[in-house]
Amino acid sequence: MEHEQVNERAVALSIRGAKLTGRVLAKAMRSFLQHRKRARDAPMVGAQSMKTLNRKMGGVQESVEIGDRVRSFERIARKNQVSYHIRKVRGENPPKYTVYFNSRHKGGIEAAFKEYMALMLKKRERGPSLLERLQHYKEAAKETATPEKNRRRGELER
């Protein structure tokens, strides 16, 4: 007997109806298979592995190095239907990321980067972040505060 590898797959299909006939079952299976085919053929957008990006989209169109605002870029890229792969540049402090991306529509890439750059400029114009301002106020409070006396000994605390 010849040794063959057999892959078995099971599918759970739930059908609600009064009478289960062959036609009903066939229609349900056809509908399921159409759904699977549509899901497989749908364009993939968002984060992908480098291998998938090269295979599905015909290679990487461009790559750009961005700062530490990766989540902002991801949100905008998915909105503009851009497929991308993010790789962290090692040895950088603060961290930098290289983004490899591709899109079926050239306008999608341009729109995503225009929106991303507008967002970055807007964030820079706002001034220091809340954490930076809080740190500044902490330092100012330490400088102006007078040292308290030790209640037991009457000495100044360090």
C-alpha positions as CSV (number, residue, x, y, z in Angstrom):
1,M,0.0,0.0,0.0
2,E,1.3,3.4,-0.9
3,H,2.0,5.9,1.9
4,E,0.0,9.1,1.4
5,Q,-0.6,12.1,3.5
6,V,-4.2,12.9,3.8
7,N,-5.4,16.2,5.1
8,E,-8.7,16.1,6.7
9,R,-10.7,19.2,7.4
10,A,-13.9,19.5,9.3
11,V,-16.4,22.3,8.9
12,A,-19.2,23.0,11.3
13,L,-22.3,24.3,9.5
14,S,-25.4,25.4,11.4
15,I,-28.7,25.5,9.6
16,R,-32.0,26.6,11.0
17,G,-35.0,25.2,9.4
18,A,-38.0,23.0,9.8
19,K,-37.0,20.2,7.4
20,L,-33.4,19.4,6.4
21,T,-33.4,18.2,2.8
22,G,-30.6,17.6,0.4
23,R,-31.4,20.8,-1.5
24,V,-31.2,22.9,1.7
25,L,-27.9,21.3,2.7
26,A,-26.5,21.9,-0.9
27,K,-27.6,25.5,-0.8
28,A,-26.0,26.1,2.6
29,M,-22.7,24.5,1.4
30,R,-22.7,26.6,-1.8
31,S,-23.3,29.8,0.3
32,F,-20.5,28.8,2.7
33,L,-18.1,28.2,-0.2
34,Q,-18.9,31.5,-1.9
35,H,-18.3,33.3,1.4
36,R,-14.9,31.6,1.7
37,K,-13.9,32.5,-1.8
38,R,-14.9,36.2,-1.3
39,A,-12.9,36.3,1.9
40,R,-9.8,34.8,0.2
41,D,-10.0,37.1,-2.9
42,A,-10.6,40.3,-0.8
43,P,-7.7,42.7,-0.9
44,M,-5.6,42.5,2.2
45,V,-4.9,45.8,3.8
46,G,-3.1,46.7,7.0
47,A,-0.1,45.1,8.7
48,Q,1.4,42.1,6.9
49,S,4.5,40.0,6.9
50,M,7.2,41.0,4.4
51,K,6.7,37.7,2.6
52,T,3.0,38.3,2.1
53,L,3.6,41.9,1.1
54,N,6.0,40.8,-1.6
55,R,3.9,37.9,-2.8
56,K,0.4,39.4,-2.9
57,M,1.2,42.9,-4.0
58,G,4.0,42.2,-6.4
59,G,6.8,43.6,-4.3
60,V,7.4,46.6,-2.0
61,Q,6.8,49.9,-3.7
62,E,8.5,52.2,-1.2
63,S,9.9,52.4,2.3
64,V,10.1,55.3,4.7
65,E,11.6,55.7,8.1
66,I,9.2,57.1,10.7
67,G,9.6,58.1,14.4
68,D,7.9,56.7,17.4
69,R,4.3,57.3,16.3
70,V,3.7,53.9,14.8
71,R,0.1,53.5,16.0
72,S,-0.9,56.8,14.3
73,F,0.5,55.6,11.0
74,E,-1.2,52.2,11.3
75,R,-4.6,53.8,11.8
76,I,-4.2,56.1,8.8
77,A,-2.8,53.4,6.6
78,R,-5.7,51.0,7.2
79,K,-8.1,53.8,6.6
80,N,-6.5,54.5,3.2
81,Q,-6.3,50.8,2.3
82,V,-2.5,50.6,2.3
83,S,-0.7,47.3,3.0
84,Y,2.4,47.8,5.1
85,H,5.1,46.0,7.1
86,I,6.8,47.7,10.0
87,R,10.4,46.8,11.1
88,K,12.1,48.4,14.1
89,V,15.6,49.8,13.5
90,R,17.9,48.2,16.1
91,G,20.2,50.3,18.2
92,E,18.3,53.5,18.0
93,N,17.2,55.5,21.0
94,P,14.5,56.8,20.8
95,P,13.2,53.9,18.6
96,K,12.8,54.4,14.9
97,Y,10.8,52.3,12.5
98,T,11.1,51.5,8.8
99,V,7.8,51.1,7.0
100,Y,7.6,49.1,3.8
101,F,4.3,49.6,2.0
102,N,2.3,49.0,-1.1
103,S,-1.2,49.8,-2.3
104,R,-3.3,48.8,-5.2
105,H,-4.0,52.5,-5.7
106,K,-1.2,55.0,-5.9
107,G,-3.4,57.7,-4.5
108,G,-3.9,55.7,-1.3
109,I,-0.2,55.9,-0.4
110,E,-0.1,59.6,-1.2
111,A,-3.2,60.3,0.8
112,A,-2.0,58.3,3.8
113,F,1.3,60.1,4.0
114,K,-0.3,63.6,3.5
115,E,-2.6,62.8,6.4
116,Y,0.2,61.3,8.6
117,M,2.5,64.3,8.0
118,A,-0.4,66.8,8.8
119,L,-1.0,64.9,12.0
120,M,2.7,65.0,13.0
121,L,2.9,68.8,12.3
122,K,-0.2,69.4,14.3
123,K,1.2,67.4,17.3
124,R,4.5,69.4,17.1
125,E,2.7,72.7,17.2
126,R,0.8,71.8,20.3
127,G,3.9,72.2,22.4
128,P,5.1,70.0,25.2
129,S,3.0,66.9,26.2
130,L,1.2,66.6,29.5
131,L,3.9,64.3,30.9
132,E,6.6,66.8,30.1
133,R,4.6,69.7,31.7
134,L,4.0,67.6,34.8
135,Q,7.7,66.8,35.1
136,H,8.5,70.5,34.8
137,Y,6.0,71.3,37.5
138,K,7.4,68.6,39.8
139,E,10.9,70.1,39.5
140,A,9.6,73.6,40.2
141,A,7.7,72.4,43.3
142,K,10.9,70.7,44.6
143,E,12.9,73.9,44.2
144,T,10.4,76.1,45.9
145,A,9.4,73.8,48.8
146,T,10.9,74.5,52.2
147,P,12.3,71.5,54.0
148,E,10.1,70.2,56.8
149,K,11.2,69.9,60.4
150,N,11.3,66.5,62.1
151,R,8.6,66.6,64.7
152,R,10.5,64.5,67.2
153,R,13.9,66.1,67.1
154,G,13.2,69.5,65.7
155,E,15.8,69.0,62.9
156,L,15.4,69.7,59.2
157,E,14.8,66.6,57.1
158,R,16.9,65.9,54.1
